[in-house]
Amino acid sequence: MTDPEATKRALLDAGRAEFAAYGLAGARTDRVAATSGVNKQRIYAYFGSKEGLFQAVLSDALDSLLGLVPFPEGDLPLEEFLASYVRSVGAYHLEHPQLLRLLQWEALELGPVGVVSDERARFYQEKVSGFAAVLDIPVEDAAPLLFGAIGVAAWPHVMPQLGALILGGENAVSRARRWAEGAAARLAPVAVSAAL
């Protein structure tokens, strides 16, 4: 590949699949290079290291989430807004399971701090600020509410085996997703009381 942007894109896509499947420790740059059709040396030229590629892959995956899952539009009551947002985030995770797998690998291998970068910190600060602006609440109240909404949206996809064991049946994932939407709507009074 001669186009640097196309080369980076190929490496990010191959890296996302590799890291989602094997984590940071188990991922191999040889496989990323082979899958992408790009010389292995380009990984180091563009990203510096395997860890640098992992950080870039996470940032890219989070950018995809931000671009594809906007906040609900319209003048919705807080309960409906939260349920709708959780529904959208849950649908995204159902269709794109790699992001949660990457975040789980990050937590397992790097601990609670994970990959700290200015870009990722800025991503979440912008998300919280946008959430606060849409809901017309202070940023300090929006942050835990957004954390909770993302958490309940992700949980059915992070632990589908628990959903199957506890909820049972063939529709355990869809039942868990409906629970998440309802749980998000019940977060609304907590948010309102925290803002008072």
C-alpha positions in Angstrom: 0.0 0.0 0.0 1.3 3.4 -0.9 -1.4 5.6 0.7 -0.3 6.2 4.3 -4.0 6.7 5.5 -5.1 3.4 3.8 -2.1 1.7 5.4 -3.0 3.0 8.8 -6.6 2.0 8.3 -5.6 -1.5 7.3 -3.4 -1.8 10.4 -6.1 -0.5 12.7 -8.7 -2.9 11.3 -6.4 -5.9 11.6 -5.2 -4.7 15.0 -8.8 -4.4 16.3 -9.5 -8.0 15.3 -6.2 -9.3 16.7 -6.5 -7.5 20.0 -10.1 -8.3 20.5 -9.3 -12.0 20.0 -6.1 -12.3 21.9 -5.6 -9.2 24.1 -2.5 -7.1 24.3 -0.2 -9.9 25.6 -1.5 -12.5 23.2 -1.7 -10.4 20.1 1.1 -10.8 17.5 2.3 -8.1 15.2 3.2 -10.8 12.7 -0.5 -11.7 12.4 -1.6 -8.0 12.2 0.9 -7.5 9.4 -0.2 -10.6 7.6 -4.0 -9.9 8.0 -3.6 -6.2 6.9 -1.2 -7.0 4.0 1.2 -4.4 5.4 4.9 -4.8 6.2 5.3 -5.4 9.9 7.8 -2.4 10.1 4.9 0.0 9.3 3.4 -0.9 12.7 6.4 0.5 14.4 6.8 3.4 12.0 3.2 4.5 12.6 2.5 3.5 16.1 5.9 3.0 17.8 5.1 -0.3 19.4 2.5 -3.0 19.8 1.2 -1.1 22.8 1.0 2.0 20.7 -1.1 0.1 18.1 -3.3 -1.1 21.0 -3.9 2.4 22.2 -4.6 3.6 18.6 -7.0 0.7 18.1 -8.9 1.6 21.3 -9.1 5.2 20.4 -10.3 4.3 16.9 -13.0 2.0 18.3 -14.2 4.7 20.7 -14.3 7.2 17.9 -16.6 4.7 16.0 -18.9 4.5 19.0 -19.0 8.3 19.4 -19.8 8.7 15.7 -22.4 6.0 15.4 -24.2 6.4 18.7 -25.3 10.0 19.1 -27.5 11.1 22.0 -31.2 10.9 21.4 -32.8 13.9 19.8 -35.9 15.7 20.7 -37.3 17.1 23.9 -37.6 13.7 25.7 -38.3 13.3 29.4 -35.1 12.1 31.2 -36.4 8.6 31.7 -37.1 8.2 27.9 -33.8 9.8 27.0 -31.8 7.4 29.2 -33.7 4.4 28.0 -33.3 5.4 24.4 -29.6 6.0 24.8 -29.1 2.7 26.5 -31.0 1.0 23.7 -28.7 2.6 21.1 -25.5 1.8 23.0 -26.7 -1.8 23.5 -27.6 -2.2 19.8 -24.1 -0.9 18.9 -22.4 -3.4 21.2 -24.6 -6.2 19.8 -23.4 -5.3 16.3 -19.8 -4.4 17.2 -18.7 -6.7 20.1 -15.0 -5.9 19.6 -15.1 -2.6 21.5 -16.2 -4.3 24.8 -13.7 -7.1 24.2 -10.9 -4.6 23.8 -12.0 -2.7 27.0 -12.2 -6.0 28.9 -8.7 -7.0 27.7 -7.5 -3.6 28.7 -8.9 -3.9 32.2 -7.6 -7.5 32.7 -4.1 -6.8 31.4 -3.5 -3.1 32.4 -5.7 -2.7 35.4 -8.1 0.0 36.3 -6.0 2.8 34.8 -5.8 1.1 31.4 -4.3 3.0 28.5 -4.3 6.6 29.7 -3.9 9.1 26.9 -4.8 12.7 26.4 -6.9 11.7 23.4 -9.0 9.2 25.4 -9.4 11.5 28.3 -10.6 14.2 25.9 -13.0 11.8 24.3 -14.7 11.1 27.6 -14.6 14.7 28.8 -16.4 15.7 25.5 -18.9 12.9 26.0 -19.7 14.0 29.5 -19.9 17.7 28.5 -22.3 16.8 25.7 -24.4 14.7 28.0 -24.6 17.5 30.5 -25.5 20.0 27.8 -28.3 17.9 26.3 -29.8 17.1 29.8 -29.1 20.7 31.0 -27.5 19.4 34.2 -24.0 20.2 35.7 -21.1 18.2 34.4 -20.4 16.7 37.9 -23.9 15.2 37.9 -23.7 14.1 34.2 -20.5 12.1 34.7 -21.9 9.4 37.1 -25.2 9.3 35.2 -23.4 8.6 31.9 -21.1 6.1 33.6 -24.2 4.3 34.9 -26.0 4.4 31.6 -23.0 3.0 29.7 -22.6 0.3 32.4 -26.2 -1.0 32.2 -26.1 -0.9 28.4 -22.8 -2.9 28.3 -23.6 -5.4 31.0 -25.8 -7.8 29.0 -23.0 -8.0 26.4 -20.1 -8.2 28.9 -21.7 -11.1 30.8 -24.1 -12.9 28.4 -23.5 -16.2 30.2 -24.9 -14.8 33.4 -27.9 -13.5 31.5 -28.4 -17.0 30.1 -28.0 -18.6 33.5 -30.1 -16.2 35.5 -32.8 -15.2 32.9 -32.7 -18.5 31.0 -34.2 -19.3 27.7 -33.3 -18.5 24.1 -34.1 -14.8 24.5 -31.8 -14.1 27.5 -29.8 -11.4 25.7 -32.9 -9.5 24.5 -34.5 -9.9 27.9 -31.3 -8.5 29.5 -31.2 -5.6 27.1 -34.8 -4.7 28.0 -33.8 -4.9 31.7 -31.0 -2.5 30.9 -33.3 0.0 29.3 -35.7 -0.1 32.3 -32.8 0.2 34.7 -31.5 3.3 32.8 -34.9 4.9 33.1 -34.9 4.2 36.8 -31.5 6.1 37.0 -33.4 9.3 36.2 -34.7 10.1 39.7 -31.2 9.5 41.1 -29.9 12.0 38.6 -32.6 14.5 39.3 -32.1 14.3 43.1 -28.3 14.5 42.7 -28.7 17.7 40.7 -30.9 19.4 43.3 
